[in-house]
Amino acid sequence: MSGVLNTVDQRTNLVGENRLELLLFSLNSRQVFAINVFKVREVIKVPPLTKMPGSHYHITGVASLRGLSVPVIDLRAAIGFPPSRLENPEENLIITEYNRTVQGFLVGQVRNIVNTAWTEIQPPPKTAGRSNYLTAITQIKDGEGTEIVEIIDVEKVLAQIIDYDISISEGILDHDLVNEMVGRNVLIVDDSSTARSQVKGTLSQLGLNIIECRDGLEALNLLKSWCDEGKNVVEDLLLMITDAEMPEMDGYKLTHEVRSDPRMKDLFITLNTSLSGSFNEAMVEKVGCDRFISKFQPDLLVEVAQDRLREVLSK
């Protein structure tokens, strides 16, 4: 696996084309799991780990990687399986960057990378319940037939370990806008229920009315239905906040489709994603988003909403 991510920079052209690449791995079971390659920094064998007294029980220890202390999360245990065994020779460490933090996930065998389309990625079955740790599922073909691949909701895993505070810092809230905020509509588009809850919890404090969609296609269909009904989407929505990675249609494709429809091309769109900032700033310019926020930053969410409201009131 040492060279499997060497060409990741060459894969950026997949984003914006409604495609993605998944890193497949096991958790010492027959099930196949995956995360998006763009979240992955490297894959290594498990180095010596230092125990951290008092840390969360899913944190196995800390790895020192080129001077950086990286917490190592036992992904098996975090999603409800029995804990991993470090003495297992198939154990690997996937180093990832989510929400501006670097962490390692202890997994079993790391298999390969597959290229697929977001249209092939489906939400998990509703019968799976609300407590599952999947954000999506897909199918891949191998020599023996078709395998189901389960894409892990890493944001949900991290939320049970890291305390994400939705409080708004003192001095951020513009009290001259408080009354104007109440009742205005914001559309949130994100496949992670945890991420939607974080954004909703933040912006609801302003009195904003939050409308939720689970993926880009659902959001696009909703927006088009409003337009077909004669609604002025640009006036009815203060802004839309969308994730980048979502089943069926990603946030870049959603933005492109919105910009291509004269009825809603001026909708204010903010990309709110856990992907790396420098990469997304280029993609924001390419597809035409108005703002970019790396997750999860409540103060910035509030500032974007307030800036947009000031713009609306000035017209």
Buried (B, 14 or more C-beta within 10 A) or exposed (E): BEEBBEEBEEBEEBBBEBBBBBBBBBBBEEEBBBBBBBBBBBBBEBEEBEEBEEEEEBBBBBBEBEEEEBBBBBBBBBBEBEEBEEEEEEBBBBBBBBBEEBBBBBBBBBBEBBEBBBBBBBBBEEEEEEEBBBBBBBEBEEEEEEBEBBBBBBBBBBBEBBEBEBEBEEEBBBEEBEEBBEEBBBBBBBBBBBBBBBBBBBBEBBEBBBBBBBBBBBBBEBBBEBBEEEBEBBEBBBBBBBBBBBBBBBBBBBBBBBBEBEBBEEBBBBBBBBBBEEBBBBBBEEBBBBBBBBBBBBBBBBBBBBBBBEEBEEE
